[in-house]
Structure formats: C-alpha cells, structure tokens
Amino acid sequence: MTAYGINMAHSSAASPLREMTISSRRVDEVVRRLLDILAGSLGLLLTLPLLVVCGLWIKWMDPGPVLYCQWRVGCQGWLFPIYKLRTMRLKAENLGETRFAIAGDPRVLPGCNWMRKSHIDELPQLWNILLGQMTLVGPRPERPEVFDELCSRIPGFSRRIVVRPGLTGLAQVKSGYTNDLQGMRRKLAYDLRYLRQRSLLTDLRLLFRTVPCVWDRSAL
C-alpha cells in the first residue's frame, strides 16, 4: 500500500480535514469497524460457494486469473488494490478506448453480464472491507488516473477521501452509475452531503436502501 500524490496544494480541498467537520464520534468508528468485520466475514462465508461457481465459469470462458485487481485511491490518498471477479477479457482495456463499462460492452465475457448486473462481481471487495481498506458505506473509490482528472476538473472532489471508501453509499443509491462529468458533479454533491450527515443510523438506512438497487446495474 503506498501513498498517492494527489497534489492537494493546488486544490480547494488542500486540508479537507480542517475544512470539513465529519459528525462521527469515536465510539461510532469502533462500532462501524466491528460491523465491517462481522459483515465482511459473514458475507464471504455465505457467498463462498457462489464465488467458486462464478470463478469456475470465468476460468472456463477465458483462461487467466479469476480475480481482477485494480489500484484505487483510498482514505487520505492511500492507494490500495481493489478486488473483483474478472468479468471482462484479459487486457480488455487494450481492446478499445472505452474507460468505463457501457451497455452491451463487447469486452464482457459470455455469461458474465448477470454477475455485473447483480454486482456479484464486487463481492470480493468484502475482503477489502476485512482488511480495513474499505467500509460498508462510503464514497466509491476511484482509479488514480480518474481521481486525478476529476480533482482537476471538479473543485472539492478530493474531499471525498477524508473517510474510507465504501461498497455502497448515498451517491450510488441516489445517483446511480455515471461516466460523464455532470454525473460525477452530482455524485460529489451526494458524497459531501453524506459526509455531513455521517452516522451509524445513516449507514444502516443506506444499506437497506441499497437492496432494491442490487439488480440494477445503473443504480450502483
């Protein structure tokens, strides 16, 4: 795990911890971490058979690693490897210039669309939660190059990294999946709103609101 050069000095969010007060008490953080460990452990245990089946299918359709590892920007700019089931062909990003997944993406392996639609491909991120790199609820982590670009184009974007990134969050529930600048501005507004209202009760509400979104790829 290494620190990422965010260049906060030229950003309006040079010292996000000084600019923004996050309403979370110390006890909340302890309880939140305990819930992460409990949910992460139980989630991996219950979904292990499903992950094995999905892994065997991926291996059959396209020889190569079952898991896809990609660097993301975490809390306070620390880079960490995020894990997903590999639902795209090897070196998929070399097959075209598309940086974000699109509907009917030709890079997706046959029979793997349902894994993406149901977000089953993101279940390995429960391991990231167990390691403390992520939490259940929080802003979604971005790739370093995407994060850097958005920081330069959207004032205050780096404020999102004052907490650990989450598996779900207010921006995902309210705004859904987006790959355009206007959509990212909208998601930032929701992320900042979440940071202002952050509490265990808010997290629980967002987890319940996430359930109806699971089978909607556009929602998360």
N, C-alpha and C positions, 0 to 999 in steps of 0.2 A: 504494500500500500504506500503510495507516495503522494506528496503534496502537489497540487496543480497550480501553475502560475496563472492566476485569474486577472492580474493587473487591476486590482481594486483601486489603485491610486487615481486612475482616470475615470472612475465610475462614481455616480452619485451615491452609491452604496459602499463607500470606502470603508466604513466601520459599521456594518449592519447591526452588530450587537449593541452599539451605542445609539443608533438611530431608531431602533425598534424595540419596544418592550413586549416580550412574549409572556402572556399570562399563564405560566405553568409553575406551580410550586415544586419544590424539591421532592416532596413525597409523591407528587403526580408522576415525576420522571422515574422514580423507583418502581411504582406500580405499573407504569407503562412498559418498562423493561421486563418486568416479571410476566406481564401479559404477552409480550412479544415472544419470550422464551416458551411459555406454555402453548400458545397458538402455533408457533413455528414447529415445535416438537410434535404436537398432536397432528398438525396438518401434514407434515412429512410422513408420519407413521400411517395415517389413514389413506393417503394418496399414493403410497409407495407402489402397490400393485398396478394402479393406473399408469404411473410413470414408467414402470417396467414394460407394460404393454405398448405404450407410446414409443418408448425407446427402441423396442424390437422392430416396430413398424418403420420408424425413421431409418434404422440400420438396414432394413430390407430394401427400402426405396432408394437409398443413396448411401453407399459406403462412406464412412467417415465418422467423426465424433457425434455422439448423440446430443451432447450439450453444446450450447453456443455461449461463448464468453466474450463480453464486451466491456471496455472500461467506461465508467460513469463518474460524474462529479458528485461527491457526497457532502456530508456536513463539513462546513468550514473549508471547502475546496479540496478535501482529500479524495484522491482517486481510489476507486475500488472496482473489482471485477464483478459484474452482474451476470447471473446465470439464467439461461432459458433453454427450453428444448429447441433443438435446431430444426425449424420447420421450413427452412429455405435451403436451396442447393449450396454446396460448398463454393466459397468465393462469389456468393450471389451478388455482392455489390460491384463486382467487376463485370457483370453481365449487362450493366446499363448505368445510367447516371442518376437513377432514382435513389434518393437518400431516405425517403420514408416509404413505408409499405402503402400500396394502393389496392383498391378493389380489383380482383382478378389478376393480381400480381403474378407474372409468369415465373418468378423465382421460387414461388411456394411449391413444396414437394406435393405430389399427388396424395390425396387422402389426409393432408395435414391442415387443410383450411379450418376444419372443425376445432382443431386444437387452438388455433389462433382466435377463432370466433368466441370460444368459451373461455379463453385466457388460460387454458390448461398449460400452454407453453410457458407461462410465467410462474408455475408452481415451484420450480427450483429456486426461486427467489426467497422462498421460506428459509433456505439455508443462509442467504444474506441477512435475513432477519435474526436468525440464531447467532450469527457472528457479530451482531450489533452494528452492521454496516447500513442496515435499513430498519424501518419500523413498519407497523401495520398501516398507519395513517400518516400521510405527509406529502409534500410535493414530489412529483415523479422526478427521478434523476435523469439528467441529460448527458449525452455524449460530450466529451470535452470540446470537440470542434463546433458542435451545435451550440453548446453553452457559451462558448467564446463569441460566436457570431451573434447570438441573441443578446448577450450583455452589451455588445457594441451598438445594437440597433434598438434595444428596448431599455430605456432608463429604469434602473432599480431592479433589473432581472436577477442580479446576484443576491438580492435579499432573500431569495428562496432557500439559500443554503445555510441559514442560521440554525436549522434543525436537520435531523436525519431524514433522508428521502423515504417515501412510503410506497407500499404496494398499491394503495388506493388513496384518494383524497378528495377534497371539495372540488378542485378543478376538474378532476376526472369525472366525478358524478354529475356536476352541473354543466360542464362544457363539452365533455366527450373528447374523442380523438380529433386532433387537428394537425395540419402540417403547413399552415400559412401564417404569416406574420401577425395578421389581425387576430387570428385564433389564439396565438401564443400570448398576445397582449391581454386577451380576455382571460386566459388561464392564469396569467400572472396576477390579475386583479383578484381572482378567486383564491389563489395561494396566499396572497397577502392578507386577505380577509380571514382565511383560516388561521394564519399566524396570530392575528389579533384576538381571535376567539378560542384559541387552542386550549383544550381541556380534555380530561378523560371522558366526560359526558359527550362532548362534541365528537370525539373519536368513535365512541360507541354508536352514536347516531349515524355517522358516515359509513361505518361498517355495515349497518343494517340497510342503508340506502344503496350500498354497493351491490347487494344481492340481485336486485332486478336488472342490473346492468351487465351481469356476468356473461349472458349470452348475446350481448350486443357489442360487437367489436368497435363500433363507433363511439361507444359510451366511455371506454376506459383506454 
